[in-house]
C-alpha cells in the first residue's frame, strides 16, 4: 500500500467513525468523538486488510472494504454505550 492508500484509510475511517457516532445510534457513544474516530480508523484498516483487493482501489487501499470495516467496528463499539436520557 502506498502513502495514498494510508491517507485513504485515514480519511475514510475518520469520516465513517464520525457519521456512526452522530447518526448511527441513539445511545451515548462510549468515550465520545475520540473513541468513534479511533474505531473508524481501526475498522477501515481491518476492512481493507480482511476483505482484500476488489472493487474501488485508491492508492492500493480498497475504499469499499474500508467503509464496510469502519462502519462495522464503529457500530460494534456503539453497542457498549449507555442509553441517552429522554427529555421531558
ABEGO torsion letter per residue (X at the ends): XBAAAAAAAAAAAAAAAAAAAAAABABBBBGEAAAAAAAAAAAAAAAAAAAEBBEBBBGGBBAAAAAAAAAAAAAAAAAABBBBBBBX
